[in-house]
Each structure stands twice: as structure tokens, then as C-alpha cells.
Amino acid sequence: MPPFMGGGDMIREVKLSGSKWNSVPFKFEAGTPSIAEAIGLGAAVDYLQQVGMTWVHAHEREITHYAYARMAEVEGLHILGPGPETRGGLIAFTLEGVHPHDIAAILDRSGVAVRAGHHCAQPLHDRLGIHASARASFYLYNTPAEVDVLVEALHKAQEIFTV
């Protein structure tokens, strides 16, 4: 199979009369290697080692439990998936009467970023009988105060879209 792009280490030999492709996988890796990304990954690993993965895991569980409890207070909000004991740092949900894309737009106005759509899981959404969902993700940098802003913004979305 010929490559569809050119550059970088993908060519083994270049002559005026033509060129020869390098062996796989180099043949399909056009352009400059991801040097900056590799350096960034190294810095991220150093940072996480300094913080401590035990702390990161504990914080993620605490903030997710807190978010799960606070979001469960919102009338008409349906959390998808298992309870907080067996979930990672994200909560997918629907809100009665409000499309997930509208939820995302309203939350954005309050400085809260969520993802809305199928989340690469359209067959699951079909199985659940929903056309889309919203998803909030939590990690080491999130605080309970930010979860409170999320919940306040969800109430705003309800006020705007529910008659």
C-alpha cells in the first residue's frame, strides 16, 4: 500500500529518478516526529509522580462521590451508569426537557465545560433510548466549589428550557 502523504523518515532513499519507501511503520509516518508531545508527556509524568498517584486516585474518588451526590439532587437529572463506588472520574447524564447540547451551552456560560453528544457510544445511547447525553469529567484539579457551580448551572438550564 502506498503512503498518502510524504515527508519525515518515510523515505529510505531519494534520487532524481525516484525514491524508495522506508520499511513499515516508518513508511506511513510523514512529517516531524512528535517531539514536543513526548517532552510534554514526560513533564506530565514527572508532575503526577510529584503529586503522587495515590493522592490523585483518592481525590478523584472523593470529587466524583461529591459530584454524584450533588448532581443527584437535581430534579429530572438522570445519571447514566453505575453508582459512585464503581465509577471513574466522570458522570454521564441527561436532564429531562433539555437537550445535552443545550446543557453544554448553558454550562459554558457559567464557565463549566462538559461534553455533549454520543461520546463514541451511539449504540449504547440507542440501547438506552436516548439520542445523546452530557458528560462531566473530574480530575486532580477539580474542587467541590466547581461541582457546586456545575449544579447551579444545571438548575439554570432547567429554568431556561423547562416551562
Beta strands, then each sheet from edge to edge (+ up, - down):
strand 1: 11-15
strand 2: 18-21
strand 3: 77-80
strand 4: 90-95
strand 5: 115-117
strand 6: 133-137
sheet 1: 1+ 2-
sheet 2: 3+ 4- 6+ 5-
end
